Amino acid sequence: MKTTAVERRAELLRLYTGLPWQSALRRVEAAAPGSLLIPRPDVDQLLLEARLMAALAWRRITTLHPWGIEYVVPRSDRLLIRFEANPVERLDPDETQALDLAEALLPRADEYGDIKGVPGARTHVERGQVMLRVLDTSASVTLLGLDPDEWLRAVDVQDQQMGAYGMTPCHRDLPAPFGSDAPYGDPVLTRALVERVTSPGEVRDRVLGGTIAELVGLG
């Protein structure tokens, strides 16, 4: 049983994030007393995290941890997600974390223009880690536990498969309408998501159209 205030905070952080106990304890010990252990991100980061988790809700592979996630490390400017390693014994050798994540996260358009995956997402390898960012924002998620070379191969495989299925990959620098995430998704669901992760006020109003209205003189 955790007896000190530091230990209780560390245990709470561990339960929220899945961090190993020692990592959670070190993070609490380094934090100022009473400070937020899980910082509140900005609206763009909140939207990216919500869309990413929605895309991960239906994994096609068998995982040990929920959604294949061992733990997360929330930061004010980004989220780090540690995915579990591929199981040594699996029925289908092609069922890998990289292939499944590429299918779930990379945006692509079907014949009707509907977008699957995370709208506006772009991925690249930076310092040996797979980074996912959204166009025209500072929002980002680091996908830990993935081999960079395996990820790049998975992206190529996913692009080939989507082409065979008549879908258009949208995660590279392509011309409009696929070069921006502005028209992606159901506007009703997007509005509901914004209202869920923001409080009433100027930030919500701008995300829901106040900024563009001001720019074109409608505000």
N, C-alpha and C positions, 0 to 999 in steps of 0.2 A: 504494500500500500504506500502511495506517495504521501509523505508527511510534511514536507516544506512547501512554501508557496511557489518556489521555483520549480520543484518537481511536479506539483499539480498543474502548473501552466504548461510544462513540457509534455505532460501526459495528454492534456487537452489538445495541444498542437499535434501530437502524434496521432491522436484519434481523428482529427480533422483532415490531416494531410497524408497519413500513411507513412510518414518519415520514420526511419529507425529511431529507437529510443535515444541513443547517444547523440544522433544528429539533432533531434528535437531539443534535447537538453542543452547542447552547446549553443543553439540558436537563442534559446531563452536566456541563458547566462550572458550572452553578448548584447541582449536587448536592454534598453532603458526600462526601469520599473514602470509598469502601467502602460507601456507603449503597445501599439497594435502588432500582434505577431503575424497577422495576415493583413497586409496593407490593402487599402481600397484602390483598385485600379481606375483609370479614366474610362469614359464611355466606350471608346473604340476598343480598348482591351476587354472590357466586359462583353461586348458584342462578339468579339472573336472567340473568347472562351466559351460563351454560350453556344455559338454555332459549331465549334469544334466538338463539344460534348454531345450535342445533338447528333452530329455525324457519327460519333463513336458508339451511339446507343445500341446499334445492331451489328455487332462484330460477327464476321462469317467464320472465324476460327475459334477453336476451343481454347480458353484461357484459364489460368489458375486464379488470377486476381480479377476483380470486376473490371470489365472492358480491357483487360490486359495491363492495367496500370498498377505498378508497385507503389508509387508515391508521387506526390506533386510538391513543388516548391514555389509558392506564390510570391511574387515580387511586385513592386508598384508599377514597373514598366514592362513586365513580361511574366509568363508562366513557364516553369520547367516541368515536364511530365516524364517520369521514368517508366518506360514500358518493359515488361518482363521479357526475358530471352525466349527464343524459339524452343519449344519442348524437344528434348532429344528424341523421344519416340512420338511420332505423329503419323496418322494414316496416309495423309497426302503430303509428300515432300515439298509441294509447291505452296502449302499453306504456311506462309511466313508472316511475321509481324509487318515487315516492310511492304509486301505485296498487299496485304489486307488494309494497312493504313493508307497506302497510295490510292486504293480503290475508294476508301471511305472519305478521304480528305480532299483529294485533288478535284478542283471544279471542272465540270464538263457540261456541255449543253446538248440536250436531245433534239430531235427533229422539230419540236415545237418551241424551242428556245428556253425550255425550263432548265434550270441549273441544279445539278447534283453536286454534292460535296460542300466545301466551305467557299462561299462566294468571294471572289477577289483574291483568293489565297495564292501565294507564290512561295516556293520552297527553294532553298539552296543549302549547300554545305559550308559551314563557317567554323574554322578551328576544330575540324573533326566532328562537328555536331550538325544535325539536321535542324535547320531553322525554318519556321513557317511564319510568314508575314502577310499583311493585307495591304493592297495597293492604297497609296495616298494616306496612310496612317502610320503611327509608330507602334501599333499593336503587334506583338509577336509571341510565339510559343516555341520553346526548344523541345524537340523530341529526343529525349535521352534513351540510350540503350539500343540505338539502331546503328548498324555498320554503314558508314557513308557510301561505300561502293555498292553494297547490297541495295541501299535506298535508290541510288541512281539507276541501277538495273531495274528495280521495281517500277520506277517512273516510266522508263522506256517501255516495259512490258504493258503497263497500264494504258499508255497512249496507243499502242498497237491494238490492244483489245478493244478500246473504246472506238477506234477507227473502224474496226471490223463490225462493231455493233451499230454503226451509223451515228455515233456521238462525236462531238467536237471538243477536244481538250481546250480548257480556258485558263490553264495555269502558267502559260508562257506569255511573252509580250506579243499579243496578237492585236490586230486592228479592232476597232469598235464593230459590233457591240460586245465583243468578248474581251476587250482590253480593260474594262472597268467593271466594278461590281455594283455600280449604281442601279442598273435595272434588274438585278438578280432577285429572285425569290418572290414570295407572295407578300405584297405590301401590307395586307392586314396582319399577317403573322409577324412581319418586321415591326410594325407599330406596337403590337402587343408585347414583343420582346423588349423594345425600347422602354415602354412604360413599366415593365417589370423590373428592369435593372437601373432605372433612374428615378429620382424624386421630382415632383412637380416643380417647375421653375425654368430659368433661362436655358440651362443645359439641355433639358428635355425638349423645349420648344425649338432650339436650334437644330438638334438632331432630326426632329420631325418636320423640318422644312423652313425654319426661321432664317437660317443662314442664306439659303438660296433665294428666299423671298426678299431679303434685304439687298442682296446683290443685284437683283433684277428690278428693284424699286417697288416691290409689292408690300413691303413691310411698313 
